[in-house]
Amino acid sequence: QVQLVESGGGLVQAGGSLRLSCVASGRTSSVEGMRWYRQAPGKERQFVAYISRSGDNTDYADSVKGRFTISRDIAKNTAYLQMNSLQPDDTAIYYCNAFGGINYWGRGTQVTVSS
């Protein structure tokens, strides 16, 4: 089992920045990659960003390319999501996902961007 705990969410004005963290514990050796997803009220959960185990490969949703950066500190078992130029449409609960045969999810952290 892998446990994930997100942090770093909050309320920010449009144009501002936040950095989310996701700390993994448990059988972290089984984790191949990590992703961030988000879910806005009344909408389906959507992919935001991906990073491979080594950190060499990343991918982003078109809506966040150039504004968000995913990174990973393997020694700390932590993934980060640096979010810049935030807009009201970025308001959502952000979830960390780790996968390696099994999908693991955190409970999420709320990000609210005011106009």
Solvent accessible surface area in square Angstrom, and as a share of the most:
residue,aa,sasa,rsa
1,Q,139,0.62
2,V,9,0.05
3,Q,90,0.40
4,L,12,0.06
5,V,98,0.56
6,E,17,0.08
7,S,60,0.39
8,G,36,0.35
9,G,30,0.29
10,G,30,0.29
11,L,134,0.67
12,V,24,0.14
13,Q,137,0.61
14,A,44,0.34
15,G,51,0.49
16,G,21,0.20
17,S,56,0.36
18,L,34,0.17
19,R,132,0.48
20,L,0,0.00
21,S,20,0.13
22,C,0,0.00
23,V,73,0.42
24,A,7,0.06
25,S,56,0.36
26,G,55,0.53
27,R,152,0.55
28,T,27,0.16
29,S,91,0.59
30,S,30,0.19
31,V,4,0.02
32,E,103,0.46
33,G,0,0.00
34,M,4,0.02
35,R,61,0.22
36,W,1,0.00
37,Y,40,0.15
38,R,16,0.06
39,Q,60,0.27
40,A,24,0.19
41,P,117,0.74
42,G,92,0.89
43,K,139,0.59
44,E,153,0.69
45,R,93,0.34
46,Q,88,0.39
47,F,60,0.25
48,V,1,0.00
49,A,0,0.00
50,Y,53,0.20
51,I,5,0.02
52,S,13,0.08
53,R,97,0.35
54,S,73,0.47
55,G,28,0.27
56,D,121,0.63
57,N,92,0.47
58,T,64,0.37
59,D,73,0.38
60,Y,43,0.16
61,A,22,0.17
62,D,121,0.63
63,S,67,0.43
64,V,0,0.00
65,K,112,0.47
66,G,88,0.84
67,R,55,0.20
68,F,5,0.02
69,T,73,0.43
70,I,6,0.03
71,S,48,0.31
72,R,46,0.17
73,D,45,0.23
74,I,83,0.42
75,A,99,0.77
76,K,130,0.55
77,N,57,0.29
78,T,9,0.05
79,A,0,0.00
80,Y,32,0.12
81,L,0,0.00
82,Q,58,0.26
83,M,0,0.00
84,N,60,0.31
85,S,52,0.33
86,L,0,0.00
87,Q,81,0.36
88,P,53,0.33
89,D,130,0.67
90,D,1,0.01
91,T,34,0.20
92,A,1,0.01
93,I,62,0.32
94,Y,0,0.00
95,Y,27,0.10
96,C,0,0.00
97,N,1,0.00
98,A,0,0.00
99,F,38,0.16
100,G,20,0.19
101,G,83,0.80
102,I,106,0.54
103,N,87,0.45
104,Y,26,0.10
105,W,104,0.36
106,G,8,0.08
107,R,232,0.85
108,G,22,0.21
109,T,18,0.10
110,Q,86,0.38
111,V,0,0.00
112,T,48,0.28
113,V,7,0.04
114,S,43,0.28
115,S,130,0.84
